[in-house]
């Protein structure tokens, strides 16, 4: 654990944020009156990470891998529910590297189309993320390509930690930060940055409670992998490295229903004209559903982390 924390020190996170800056966006924050959403006396500060390159925070980790690890002639390989694959394809295109991406059948067509648009080779493998991961590992063994894991590598955590760095610099007086959890790379990176200076609270779909199950068991364990956000928040279990960070720095993970996630998406569109995918709205669903009840006078940071969706039509 001490070695992992040293690799994710404030100095390392800041140095990497500068390294990847030419390839990723410093996404803005938007502060709004909680009364707009029925929470009087509260302020919400949204981190608009859905405006990131490739449509989600995962571009940060993907670029970090390719800038800090030697890439063989066979290129890179990744397994993904969708967003990580899009991010790896984007980073590979920007850096002139070949990429092969494995996704399960549940990956949205929007994400599949984005992966292809960046010039990556796309392979459909199995029903869930775990199936795509197994297929990617077979490809790795046969080709020697560089594996880029969606959440359970130090480079991934280091890249995602830059979200926390930016959030604190742009909104230094938050009382808590709510973060959606899938494999744990995002919350692990953000918690590595804050290190309890600000409470970091996980939010997960009830049908894919990877962090909650792990916290209850004291170690990563298999969890259900279903629900509306299954293409972004439903690996079989939390990452080993991310769990080490979460177990140390994340006090709890809240569970929200699919209906609550959809309601949060609709509220964000109705009030702010912001469109995010289900996984991107999960953190806010904890508030709109009442699972998390803010206290009057609080200022809450809410990460809106992805927008790779076909939910909007322009006629």
Phi and psi in degrees as a GROMACS rama.xvg file:
@    title "Ramachandran Plot"
@    xaxis  label "Phi"
@    yaxis  label "Psi"
@TYPE xy
-62.2199  -38.4222  UNK-2
-64.0348  -43.5611  UNK-3
-62.3979  -44.9253  UNK-4
-63.3392  -35.5384  UNK-5
-65.399  -39.1771  UNK-6
-67.8699  -23.6069  UNK-7
-112.131  36.2727  UNK-8
-69.7744  163.189  UNK-9
-58.2845  -38.5415  UNK-10
-65.9658  -42.176  UNK-11
-65.9844  -41.2434  UNK-12
-64.1606  -44.2765  UNK-13
-65.6406  -41.0964  UNK-14
-63.9547  -40.1969  UNK-15
-71.1258  -36.4501  UNK-16
-57.8194  -40.3421  UNK-17
-68.0735  -36.7353  UNK-18
-63.4047  -43.6004  UNK-19
-88.3063  -6.89662  UNK-20
-53.5394  -36.3652  UNK-21
-66.9991  -12.9415  UNK-22
-115.57  -10.1274  UNK-23
-128.032  163.886  UNK-24
-94.922  143.577  UNK-25
-84.1749  100.55  UNK-26
-75.4848  148.363  UNK-27
-80.9005  168.819  UNK-28
-113.57  153.97  UNK-29
-131.425  117.511  UNK-30
-97.9686  130.195  UNK-31
-133.618  159.227  UNK-32
-75.3005  124.006  UNK-33
-59.2173  -22.1677  UNK-34
-59.6176  -25.0731  UNK-35
-61.0816  -25.1475  UNK-36
-113.83  18.7194  UNK-37
82.9854  13.9863  UNK-38
-113.968  80.1921  UNK-39
-64.6907  141.883  UNK-40
78.2021  11.9114  UNK-41
-122.643  147.923  UNK-42
-113.54  137.724  UNK-43
-110.95  132.788  UNK-44
-116.787  108.304  UNK-45
-90.2017  129.784  UNK-46
-92.2869  115.371  UNK-47
-88.2849  62.9034  UNK-48
-74.0045  -11.6527  UNK-49
-67.7041  -12.0073  UNK-50
-85.603  3.01254  UNK-51
-66.0112  157.664  UNK-52
-50.6089  137.725  UNK-53
67.6047  8.28114  UNK-54
85.4163  5.89751  UNK-55
-161.417  167.673  UNK-56
-59.6428  -18.6523  UNK-57
-67.0735  -15.6161  UNK-58
-59.7788  -31.1326  UNK-59
-63.542  -47.3297  UNK-60
-68.5694  -40.1929  UNK-61
-62.2901  -44.7559  UNK-62
-65.0505  -40.327  UNK-63
-56.4513  -45.6622  UNK-64
-56.0266  -49.4161  UNK-65
-75.0068  -18.8727  UNK-66
-92.7892  -13.9778  UNK-67
-119.003  -3.51362  UNK-68
-127.791  144.444  UNK-69
-68.2228  132.885  UNK-70
-105.133  122.406  UNK-71
-72.6454  170.787  UNK-72
-61.8047  -26.4591  UNK-73
-76.7579  -3.28735  UNK-74
83.3606  -151.581  UNK-75
-118.286  157.103  UNK-76
-136.155  143.337  UNK-77
-146.378  148.544  UNK-78
-109.557  144.556  UNK-79
-159.153  149.357  UNK-80
-75.4108  -13.0135  UNK-81
154.762  -63.7132  UNK-82
-65.1005  -40.7779  UNK-83
-62.9403  -41.009  UNK-84
-62.1718  -41.1535  UNK-85
-61.2625  -43.5331  UNK-86
-65.7308  -43.1915  UNK-87
-64.8923  -41.4451  UNK-88
-61.7631  -42.7249  UNK-89
-61.0642  -51.2692  UNK-90
-61.3992  -40.5784  UNK-91
-63.7258  -41.5217  UNK-92
-63.042  -45.3926  UNK-93
-61.6613  -33.0722  UNK-94
-102.13  6.70489  UNK-95
69.0334  38.9805  UNK-96
-118.538  142.032  UNK-97
-78.3198  145.619  UNK-98
-138.625  140.038  UNK-99
-121.453  126.095  UNK-100
-119.397  128.39  UNK-101
-106.089  127.829  UNK-102
-130.834  153.784  UNK-103
-80.5686  170.52  UNK-104
-61.8777  -26.3591  UNK-105
-75.0692  -10.1028  UNK-106
-58.7942  132.04  UNK-107
-63.3125  151.827  UNK-108
-62.3305  -33.2595  UNK-109
-58.963  -42.6924  UNK-110
-73.1637  -38.7847  UNK-111
-60.8367  -43.8766  UNK-112
-64.6748  -38.0463  UNK-113
-64.5466  -42.6774  UNK-114
-57.9421  -47.5273  UNK-115
-63.4709  -36.0804  UNK-116
-64.2261  -24.7264  UNK-117
-87.7569  3.17825  UNK-118
88.1996  8.94284  UNK-119
-82.5053  156.934  UNK-120
-82.6737  125.232  UNK-121
-108.11  130.455  UNK-122
-123.23  130.058  UNK-123
-94.1399  124.834  UNK-124
-140.283  106.003  UNK-125
76.5904  -172.628  UNK-126
-93.2931  -29.4195  UNK-127
-133.34  171.132  UNK-128
-54.1446  -40.6185  UNK-129
-59.0509  -34.6195  UNK-130
-68.6061  -42.5142  UNK-131
-64.5302  -37.9288  UNK-132
-63.283  -43.6964  UNK-133
-60.8523  -42.3377  UNK-134
-66.0912  -37.7524  UNK-135
-66.5427  -34.8244  UNK-136
-68.6334  -35.2676  UNK-137
-64.8004  -41.3771  UNK-138
-62.8933  -41.2115  UNK-139
-59.5387  -45.5795  UNK-140
-63.4648  -32.915  UNK-141
-86.2896  -21.1214  UNK-142
-117.85  -23.2742  UNK-143
77.0849  15.4333  UNK-144
-62.8919  158.014  UNK-145
-80.2646  120.993  UNK-146
-80.4777  134.737  UNK-147
-120.899  103.116  UNK-148
-76.7667  146.155  UNK-149
-65.9621  -27.9495  UNK-150
-152.992  -15.8091  UNK-151
-112.136  48.8071  UNK-152
-137.901  150.763  UNK-153
-58.812  -40.1362  UNK-154
-62.9236  -36.2865  UNK-155
-64.463  -48.5393  UNK-156
-60.5658  -41.409  UNK-157
-61.9674  -43.3814  UNK-158
-64.5079  -46.1754  UNK-159
-67.8751  -25.043  UNK-160
-61.7147  -23.9473  UNK-161
-64.137  -22.0393  UNK-162
-61.8022  -45.9596  UNK-163
-63.2486  -42.7885  UNK-164
-56.0874  -49.6611  UNK-165
-63.5139  -41.971  UNK-166
-60.8578  -45.4666  UNK-167
-67.3495  -38.3632  UNK-168
-67.8202  -35.3937  UNK-169
-88.6419  -21.6646  UNK-170
-141.003  78.8501  UNK-171
-78.7935  -3.37709  UNK-172
-121.263  40.9632  UNK-173
-78.8571  146.232  UNK-174
-91.9229  -19.9031  UNK-175
-168.559  158.257  UNK-176
-125.815  127.386  UNK-177
-102.113  129.161  UNK-178
-134.477  130.77  UNK-179
-68.872  147.433  UNK-180
-125.095  130.682  UNK-181
-122.409  -93.2457  UNK-182
-83.3152  -14.1165  UNK-183
103.078  -2.87728  UNK-184
-62.9195  -39.2193  UNK-185
-71.7567  -51.7755  UNK-186
-68.1792  -32.146  UNK-187
-63.9693  -42.9887  UNK-188
-66.8409  -45.1591  UNK-189
-64.9594  -43.4268  UNK-190
-65.389  -31.6309  UNK-191
-62.8512  -34.9359  UNK-192
-74.5025  -50.022  UNK-193
-74.4888  -36.3081  UNK-194
46.0244  48.2906  UNK-195
74.6209  2.8569  UNK-196
-61.4005  -33.9997  UNK-197
-132.044  134.349  UNK-198
-61.1958  130.361  UNK-199
-108.133  123.131  UNK-200
-116.071  126.596  UNK-201
-81.6457  150.211  UNK-202
-134.664  128.186  UNK-203
-133.544  152.372  UNK-204
-65.4823  142.04  UNK-205
-56.4146  -30.4028  UNK-206
-88.0654  3.22189  UNK-207
-149.311  64.1376  UNK-208
-88.6217  62.2855  UNK-209
-63.2191  -46.2434  UNK-210
-73.488  -42.4566  UNK-211
-58.5947  -45.3932  UNK-212
-62.1392  -40.5331  UNK-213
-67.9032  -43.1952  UNK-214
-62.5968  -39.2715  UNK-215
-66.494  -36.6537  UNK-216
-87.1318  -16.7615  UNK-217
82.0505  7.19554  UNK-218
-166.062  161.443  UNK-219
-61.5177  131.617  UNK-220
-137.403  160.721  UNK-221
-64.051  144.048  UNK-222
-135.483  163.114  UNK-223
-58.1591  156.34  UNK-224
-138.295  64.743  UNK-225
-132.852  -176.553  UNK-226
103.905  176.399  UNK-227
-65.4294  -26.5845  UNK-228
-103.454  23.9108  UNK-229
-63.456  -23.384  UNK-230
-80.5296  -6.26739  UNK-231
-134.126  -22.2008  UNK-232
-125.218  31.7039  UNK-233
-140.939  60.1744  UNK-234
-73.052  172.765  UNK-235
-69.974  -34.1997  UNK-236
-154.487  161.348  UNK-237
-66.1258  150.176  UNK-238
-67.3799  147.197  UNK-239
-61.2521  -46.765  UNK-240
-68.7979  -44.2532  UNK-241
-60.9436  -37.1839  UNK-242
-65.2377  -39.3583  UNK-243
-57.1643  -43.3283  UNK-244
-67.9505  -47.458  UNK-245
-63.2701  -40.0273  UNK-246
-62.3707  -31.034  UNK-247
-84.6049  -39.554  UNK-248
-119.216  -10.5052  UNK-249
-108.724  120.624  UNK-250
-78.283  -33.4235  UNK-251
-157.089  162.882  UNK-252
-132.35  124.855  UNK-253
-92.2506  148.894  UNK-254
-109.85  135.845  UNK-255
-126.814  150.538  UNK-256
-81.541  163.868  UNK-257
-59.8409  -41.0998  UNK-258
-62.0486  -37.4623  UNK-259
-66.7538  -37.2099  UNK-260
-64.8244  -44.5331  UNK-261
-62.4969  -42.018  UNK-262
-62.0326  -38.2963  UNK-263
-65.9816  -42.0406  UNK-264
-56.4573  -46.6627  UNK-265
-66.3015  -38.6867  UNK-266
-64.4842  -41.965  UNK-267
-62.8038  -37.7405  UNK-268
-71.4991  -44.2953  UNK-269
-65.9542  -42.1412  UNK-270
-90.7759  -40.2222  UNK-271
-111.775  -8.15482  UNK-272
57.4394  41.0822  UNK-273
-109.229  132.191  UNK-274
-111.418  122.476  UNK-275
-132.164  156.267  UNK-276
-75.6195  169.215  UNK-277
-54.0493  -47.639  UNK-278
-61.3212  -32.6664  UNK-279
-70.7456  -23.3123  UNK-280
-97.4917  -6.2767  UNK-281
-57.9059  -41.2497  UNK-282
-61.4663  -42.5546  UNK-283
-71.9042  -26.1738  UNK-284
-60.4105  -28.2329  UNK-285
-62.4872  -31.9055  UNK-286
-84.4565  -49.4895  UNK-287
-65.188  -24.6337  UNK-288
-89.7381  -11.4305  UNK-289
85.8907  2.6594  UNK-290
-63.0531  -37.3527  UNK-291
-112.325  123.621  UNK-292
-109.931  104.326  UNK-293
-68.4179  150.368  UNK-294
-89.9204  148.182  UNK-295
-57.5463  134.402  UNK-296
94.5602  -8.94516  UNK-297
-77.7715  150.828  UNK-298
-117.363  117.845  UNK-299
-111.074  133.493  UNK-300
-89.5308  131.538  UNK-301
-130.079  121.11  UNK-302
-90.8533  117.775  UNK-303
-99.8026  104.01  UNK-304
-102.48  -7.17206  UNK-305
-162.399  150.135  UNK-306
-141.598  33.0812  UNK-307
-87.015  86.2041  UNK-308
-145.975  156.527  UNK-309
-105.579  26.4337  UNK-310
-69.7168  -17.8775  UNK-311
-108.993  136.714  UNK-312
-117.186  141.907  UNK-313
-117.175  107.312  UNK-314
